[in-house]
Amino acid sequence: MIRIVTRKRLALLEADRHAAFERAREVAEHAARQARELSSLTERAERAEAATDEVGALLAQAVKEAGAAEQRVLLAQMELRRLREEFAAEPQEGQTITVLLHHGEPHTVYASREDAYADTATHGGTPGSWQPCDERSPAAFTWRCEAFIYDAACNGFRRPSVLAPAPVGEAA
């Protein structure tokens, strides 16, 4: 079969070819833009994922620290409640407190002798340095622990053994 091609037909084919190349170039440019945008989005997604991992690690650490802080707060609340109950409780007959005297003057009050020894040991004092209480004046001792017992009859705390009062002047 023989086909005769005219100039008009050749011009139309040339125009179609040119249009097809032009369309192919536009599609290639559009595809390149899409590829660059996809690459940019992928990079942003990777950065976001890395940031999410970092935030997740920070959040986990913050949750851990918050849990520890909550435990400390709960312990402090329990201790506070115990101290409030202890403070609000009425003294019982025979209950003792220990007073640390420095040259005869009250320095600190403790719930027990053990508490007094433990506290003064933190400041450099040792239980071996305590001198037994005797008839000497409390001012004769540098440091001295003295127990006081609650006595409802006297409406407060008193020394377990009351020393005989010293005569005042020449009267006695």
C-alpha positions in Angstrom: 0.0 0.0 0.0 1.3 3.3 -1.0 0.4 6.4 0.8 1.0 9.8 -0.4 1.9 12.4 2.2 1.3 16.0 1.5 3.0 19.0 2.9 0.0 19.8 4.9 0.0 16.4 6.4 3.7 16.7 7.2 3.1 20.0 8.8 0.4 18.6 11.0 2.6 15.6 11.9 5.4 18.0 12.7 3.1 20.1 14.9 1.8 17.0 16.7 5.4 15.9 17.3 6.3 19.4 18.6 3.2 19.4 20.9 4.0 15.9 22.1 7.6 17.0 22.9 6.4 20.1 24.6 3.9 18.1 26.7 6.6 15.6 27.6 8.9 18.4 28.7 6.1 19.9 30.9 5.3 16.5 32.4 9.0 15.9 33.1 9.3 19.3 34.8 6.2 18.6 36.8 7.6 15.2 37.7 10.9 16.8 38.8 9.0 19.4 40.9 7.0 16.6 42.5 10.2 14.6 43.1 11.8 17.6 44.8 8.7 18.2 46.9 8.6 14.5 47.8 12.2 14.6 48.8 11.6 17.8 50.9 8.6 16.2 52.6 10.5 13.0 53.3 13.3 15.0 54.9 10.8 17.0 57.0 9.1 13.7 58.0 12.5 12.2 59.0 13.3 15.4 61.1 9.8 15.2 62.6 10.3 11.6 63.5 13.7 12.3 65.1 12.1 15.2 67.0 9.3 12.9 68.1 11.8 10.4 69.4 13.7 13.1 71.3 10.5 14.5 72.7 9.4 10.9 73.7 12.7 10.4 75.5 12.3 13.8 77.3 8.7 12.9 78.2 9.7 9.6 79.6 12.4 11.2 81.7 9.9 13.9 82.9 7.4 11.2 83.8 10.1 9.3 85.7 11.1 12.5 87.6 7.5 13.4 88.2 6.9 9.9 89.7 9.9 10.3 92.0 8.7 13.8 93.0 5.3 12.5 93.7 6.8 9.8 95.9 8.8 12.4 97.8 5.6 14.5 98.2 3.6 11.5 99.5 6.4 10.7 102.0 6.5 14.3 103.1 2.7 14.4 103.5 2.8 11.2 105.6 5.6 12.6 107.8 3.7 15.9 108.1 0.5 14.0 109.1 2.4 12.0 111.7 4.0 15.2 113.1 0.6 16.9 113.2 -0.9 14.0 115.1 2.1 13.9 117.4 1.9 17.6 118.0 -1.9 17.5 118.6 -1.7 14.6 121.0 -1.9 15.4 124.7 1.1 14.5 126.7 0.8 11.2 128.6 1.7 10.7 132.3 5.3 9.6 132.5 6.2 10.7 128.9 9.7 12.1 128.8 11.5 14.7 126.7 15.2 15.3 126.7 16.6 18.8 126.9 20.2 19.6 125.7 21.7 22.2 128.0 24.7 24.3 127.1 26.4 25.8 130.2 23.0 25.3 132.0 20.9 27.1 129.4 18.4 25.1 127.3 19.7 24.6 123.8 17.5 22.0 122.0 14.5 19.8 123.0 14.3 16.2 121.8 11.6 13.5 121.9 14.1 11.0 123.3 17.7 10.7 124.6 18.6 8.7 121.5 17.4 11.6 119.3 19.5 13.9 121.3 22.6 11.7 121.0 22.0 11.2 117.2 21.6 14.9 116.6 24.6 16.1 118.6 26.7 13.4 117.0 26.1 15.0 113.7 27.6 18.2 115.1 30.7 16.5 116.4 29.6 15.5 119.9 29.9 11.9 121.0 27.9 10.0 123.6 31.2 9.2 125.4 31.7 13.0 125.9 28.5 13.2 128.0 29.1 13.5 131.7 26.7 12.0 134.2 24.4 14.4 136.0 25.3 14.8 139.6 24.8 17.4 142.3 26.7 20.0 140.4 24.9 22.9 138.8 23.9 22.4 135.2 26.0 25.5 134.4 29.1 23.5 135.4 28.8 21.3 132.3 29.6 22.5 128.8 26.9 20.1 127.3 24.4 18.2 129.3 21.3 16.1 128.5 18.6 16.2 131.0 15.3 14.3 131.0 12.0 15.8 131.9 8.9 13.7 132.7 5.4 14.8 132.2 3.5 15.2 135.4 -0.2 16.0 135.2 -0.2 17.1 138.9 2.3 20.0 138.1 0.6 20.6 134.7 3.7 20.1 132.7 7.2 18.5 132.6 9.5 18.3 135.6 12.9 16.9 136.3 12.8 13.3 137.6 14.8 14.2 140.7 14.4 17.6 142.1 17.5 18.9 143.7 17.3 20.5 147.1 17.3 24.2 146.6 20.5 26.0 147.6 20.2 28.5 150.4 19.8 32.1 149.2 22.4 34.3 150.9 22.7 33.5 154.7 19.0 32.7 155.2 18.1 29.1 155.7 
